[in-house]
Amino acid sequence: MAILKRIIEDLDNALRHDPAARNRLEVALAYPGVHAIWGHRISHFLWNHQLKLVARIHSNLVRSTTGIEIHPAAVIGRRFFIDHGMGVVIGATSIIGDDVMLYHDVTLGARGIEKGNRHPRIENNVIIGAGARVLGNVTIGQGSRISANAVITKDLAPRTMLDHADFFVI
């Protein structure tokens, strides 16, 4: 029953975030961002149960159908929503909190090939605009808003609001 409650929570979350969404059935059948997070949960489960190759194959199938690439090792909280998700990339050591929203073409990526934590940590209640790049082992503080096309390479304090004038944070 917990799985059904989580699915309903995801559907209702999409309805809250997208004024164009009309009902749960439409979201369940026609929202690739929701499909990507559902697929990630399966891949993440497989990854955590040492079925890493199967997890990678599954995540690639999800990517090919949604246009959204989420590494199976990434940790993602509840009520995560990807709107117009084509081109979203979430790296292996990314950690995403609860109530986070990403728009299309967002990258949560690494800055190099170093080992260990090399991807961003996104705290709760963060919104990241279309085309934004959050790169490296950085933390985006709770309640922050990142504008479209911003490039973030350093930590952001909680409740940071980057508007269109703040394209690059170095």
BATI-837165 format. One record per residue (C-alpha): chain; x, y, z. Coordinates in pm, whole numbers, plus 50000, padded with zeros to 5 digits. Example, Ala and Ser with C-alpha at 12.3 -4.5 7.8 and 13.67 -1.06 7.14 Angstrom:
% BATI-837165
+------+-------+-------+-------+
: unit :  east : north :    up :
+------+-------+-------+-------+
:    A : 51230 : 49550 : 50780 :
:    A : 51367 : 49894 : 50714 :
+------+-------+-------+-------+
This chain:
% BATI-837165
+------+-------+-------+-------+
: unit :  east : north :    up :
+------+-------+-------+-------+
:    A : 50000 : 50000 : 50000 :
:    A : 50291 : 50238 : 50063 :
:    A : 50385 : 50223 : 49694 :
:    A : 50033 : 50326 : 49590 :
:    A : 50041 : 50619 : 49835 :
:    A : 50376 : 50731 : 49690 :
:    A : 50241 : 50710 : 49333 :
:    A : 49938 : 50920 : 49429 :
:    A : 50167 : 51168 : 49605 :
:    A : 50373 : 51201 : 49284 :
:    A : 50062 : 51254 : 49072 :
:    A : 49919 : 51514 : 49310 :
:    A : 50258 : 51687 : 49325 :
:    A : 50260 : 51720 : 48946 :
:    A : 49909 : 51863 : 48957 :
:    A : 50024 : 52123 : 49214 :
:    A : 50328 : 52227 : 49009 :
:    A : 50184 : 52233 : 48658 :
:    A : 49875 : 52445 : 48594 :
:    A : 49832 : 52270 : 48256 :
:    A : 49789 : 51929 : 48423 :
:    A : 49421 : 51840 : 48431 :
:    A : 49395 : 51516 : 48628 :
:    A : 49588 : 51221 : 48769 :
:    A : 49522 : 50999 : 48469 :
:    A : 49672 : 51253 : 48229 :
:    A : 49979 : 51295 : 48450 :
:    A : 50023 : 50919 : 48488 :
:    A : 50005 : 50859 : 48115 :
:    A : 50165 : 51169 : 47962 :
:    A : 50424 : 51324 : 48197 :
:    A : 50779 : 51205 : 48125 :
:    A : 50915 : 51378 : 48436 :
:    A : 50690 : 51159 : 48650 :
:    A : 50783 : 50851 : 48446 :
:    A : 51153 : 50934 : 48496 :
:    A : 51123 : 50953 : 48875 :
:    A : 50924 : 50630 : 48887 :
:    A : 51189 : 50466 : 48670 :
:    A : 51463 : 50606 : 48891 :
:    A : 51307 : 50453 : 49200 :
:    A : 51325 : 50111 : 49036 :
:    A : 51683 : 50166 : 48915 :
:    A : 51789 : 50300 : 49255 :
:    A : 51640 : 49995 : 49427 :
:    A : 51831 : 49765 : 49192 :
:    A : 52153 : 49966 : 49244 :
:    A : 52121 : 49944 : 49622 :
:    A : 52067 : 49568 : 49598 :
:    A : 52396 : 49520 : 49411 :
:    A : 52228 : 49470 : 49071 :
:    A : 52429 : 49757 : 48928 :
:    A : 52439 : 49643 : 48564 :
:    A : 52066 : 49576 : 48561 :
:    A : 52012 : 49918 : 48723 :
:    A : 52221 : 50092 : 48454 :
:    A : 52041 : 49910 : 48173 :
:    A : 51705 : 50002 : 48323 :
:    A : 51803 : 50367 : 48371 :
:    A : 51915 : 50382 : 48007 :
:    A : 51577 : 50247 : 47896 :
:    A : 51407 : 50515 : 48104 :
:    A : 51634 : 50780 : 47950 :
:    A : 51555 : 50661 : 47598 :
:    A : 51180 : 50693 : 47662 :
:    A : 51178 : 51017 : 47866 :
:    A : 51485 : 51214 : 47756 :
:    A : 51578 : 51243 : 48125 :
:    A : 51900 : 51085 : 48254 :
:    A : 51917 : 51004 : 48624 :
:    A : 52205 : 50787 : 48745 :
:    A : 52074 : 50495 : 48953 :
:    A : 52301 : 50589 : 49245 :
:    A : 52155 : 50941 : 49279 :
:    A : 51950 : 50994 : 49595 :
:    A : 51620 : 51174 : 49543 :
:    A : 51368 : 51283 : 49807 :
:    A : 50990 : 51298 : 49804 :
:    A : 50769 : 51520 : 49591 :
:    A : 51044 : 51573 : 49332 :
:    A : 50907 : 51714 : 49006 :
:    A : 51066 : 51762 : 48665 :
:    A : 50863 : 51987 : 48436 :
:    A : 50925 : 51962 : 48060 :
:    A : 51212 : 51732 : 48145 :
:    A : 51390 : 51680 : 47812 :
:    A : 51764 : 51705 : 47859 :
:    A : 51775 : 51682 : 48238 :
:    A : 52090 : 51506 : 48366 :
:    A : 52140 : 51406 : 48730 :
:    A : 52481 : 51263 : 48819 :
:    A : 52568 : 50962 : 49032 :
:    A : 52656 : 51131 : 49361 :
:    A : 52377 : 51391 : 49344 :
:    A : 52158 : 51418 : 49651 :
:    A : 51822 : 51589 : 49610 :
:    A : 51598 : 51677 : 49903 :
:    A : 51221 : 51692 : 49930 :
:    A : 50996 : 51929 : 49735 :
:    A : 51251 : 52009 : 49464 :
:    A : 51150 : 52116 : 49115 :
:    A : 51364 : 52116 : 48800 :
:    A : 51276 : 52251 : 48459 :
:    A : 51403 : 52115 : 48128 :
:    A : 51769 : 52095 : 48032 :
:    A : 51900 : 52120 : 48390 :
:    A : 52231 : 51949 : 48465 :
:    A : 52338 : 51840 : 48813 :
:    A : 52685 : 51736 : 48705 :
:    A : 53049 : 51698 : 48796 :
:    A : 53333 : 51937 : 48713 :
:    A : 53592 : 51665 : 48658 :
:    A : 53674 : 51299 : 48696 :
:    A : 53771 : 51302 : 49061 :
:    A : 53648 : 51022 : 49289 :
:    A : 53399 : 51060 : 49571 :
:    A : 53124 : 51319 : 49600 :
:    A : 53150 : 51516 : 49279 :
:    A : 52790 : 51615 : 49213 :
:    A : 52560 : 51871 : 49381 :
:    A : 52351 : 51839 : 49694 :
:    A : 52017 : 52013 : 49652 :
:    A : 51841 : 52082 : 49981 :
:    A : 51463 : 52093 : 50034 :
:    A : 51226 : 52335 : 49858 :
:    A : 51460 : 52437 : 49575 :
:    A : 51353 : 52539 : 49223 :
:    A : 51608 : 52525 : 48938 :
:    A : 51517 : 52701 : 48613 :
:    A : 51547 : 52574 : 48257 :
:    A : 51898 : 52530 : 48122 :
:    A : 52069 : 52584 : 48457 :
:    A : 52392 : 52398 : 48533 :
:    A : 52485 : 52312 : 48892 :
:    A : 52833 : 52165 : 48877 :
:    A : 53063 : 51999 : 49126 :
:    A : 53046 : 51911 : 49492 :
:    A : 52835 : 52211 : 49591 :
:    A : 52532 : 52259 : 49814 :
:    A : 52226 : 52456 : 49710 :
:    A : 52066 : 52576 : 50032 :
:    A : 51709 : 52512 : 50133 :
:    A : 51447 : 52733 : 49971 :
:    A : 51678 : 52868 : 49700 :
:    A : 51561 : 52966 : 49352 :
:    A : 51800 : 52947 : 49056 :
:    A : 51714 : 53129 : 48735 :
:    A : 51717 : 52984 : 48387 :
:    A : 52061 : 52934 : 48231 :
:    A : 52251 : 53005 : 48554 :
:    A : 52583 : 52825 : 48602 :
:    A : 52650 : 52744 : 48967 :
:    A : 52993 : 52622 : 49079 :
:    A : 52991 : 52731 : 49445 :
:    A : 52763 : 52673 : 49742 :
:    A : 52448 : 52883 : 49770 :
:    A : 52320 : 52986 : 50111 :
:    A : 51964 : 52892 : 50207 :
:    A : 51692 : 53103 : 50046 :
:    A : 51924 : 53248 : 49780 :
:    A : 51724 : 53401 : 49495 :
:    A : 51911 : 53428 : 49167 :
:    A : 51722 : 53631 : 48912 :
:    A : 51807 : 53689 : 48545 :
:    A : 52092 : 53926 : 48637 :
:    A : 52277 : 53653 : 48825 :
:    A : 52367 : 53424 : 48537 :
:    A : 52699 : 53302 : 48670 :
:    A : 52797 : 53227 : 49025 :
:    A : 53164 : 53141 : 49026 :
+------+-------+-------+-------+
